[in-house]
Amino acid sequence: MSALIVLLQAVANLSWGYMGAAVGAGLATIGAGLGIGKIGQGAMEGMARQPEAGGDIRSTMIIAAALVEGVAFFAVVVCLLIALKA
């Protein structure tokens, strides 16, 4: 609770746009990290169950991870645009 109070005091003189952009960028980063972690977990489990399909699983995993990173990058750019406008 005290960390929230310190955070609110730090941004008291800033507009809410900056705060929203910071929270949005943080959530996008956390979401991308969790998404790529789940992709890696599924790929490792799939390769452990069927080692002969490892190449196909690996290439599919790389494509899926790139798509997740693209969405996260888009979210961070939107948050930066909001922060620069605010």
C-alpha positions in Angstrom: 0.0 0.0 0.0 2.8 2.4 0.8 4.4 1.7 -2.6 1.1 2.9 -4.3 1.1 6.0 -2.2 4.7 6.8 -3.2 3.9 6.2 -6.8 0.9 8.4 -6.7 2.9 11.2 -5.0 5.5 10.9 -7.7 3.1 11.4 -10.5 0.9 14.0 -8.7 2.2 16.8 -10.9 2.1 14.8 -14.1 -1.0 14.3 -16.3 -2.9 11.0 -16.2 -1.8 10.3 -19.8 1.8 9.6 -18.7 0.6 7.3 -15.9 -1.7 5.4 -18.3 1.0 5.1 -20.9 3.5 3.8 -18.3 1.0 1.2 -17.0 0.0 0.2 -20.6 3.6 -0.3 -21.6 4.3 -2.3 -18.5 1.3 -4.6 -19.1 2.2 -5.1 -22.7 5.7 -6.1 -21.7 4.5 -8.5 -19.0 1.9 -10.0 -21.4 4.5 -10.6 -24.1 6.9 -12.2 -21.6 4.1 -14.5 -20.4 3.0 -15.3 -23.9 6.5 -16.2 -25.1 7.0 -18.3 -22.0 3.9 -20.3 -22.7 5.0 -20.8 -26.3 8.4 -22.0 -25.2 6.8 -24.4 -22.7 4.5 -25.9 -25.2 7.2 -26.3 -27.8 9.5 -28.0 -25.3 6.8 -30.4 -24.2 6.0 -31.1 -27.8 9.6 -31.8 -28.7 10.0 -34.0 -25.6 6.9 -36.1 -26.7 7.8 -36.3 -30.4 11.5 -35.6 -31.0 11.2 -36.3 -34.7 8.9 -33.3 -35.1 11.3 -31.0 -33.4 12.2 -29.0 -36.5 8.6 -28.2 -37.4 7.7 -27.3 -33.8 10.8 -25.1 -33.5 9.9 -23.1 -36.7 6.3 -22.8 -35.6 7.4 -21.6 -32.2 9.7 -18.9 -33.7 6.8 -17.6 -35.9 4.4 -17.5 -33.0 7.0 -15.7 -30.8 7.6 -13.1 -33.5 3.8 -12.5 -33.7 3.6 -12.0 -30.0 6.5 -9.6 -30.0 4.9 -7.7 -32.9 1.7 -7.2 -30.8 3.8 -6.1 -27.8 5.8 -3.7 -29.9 2.6 -2.2 -31.3 1.2 -1.8 -27.8 4.4 -0.1 -26.6 4.3 2.3 -29.6 0.7 3.2 -28.8 1.6 3.9 -25.2 4.5 6.1 -26.3 2.2 8.1 -28.6 -0.2 8.6 -25.7 2.7 9.7 -23.5 3.9 12.2 -26.1 0.5 13.6 -26.7 -0.4 14.0 -23.0 
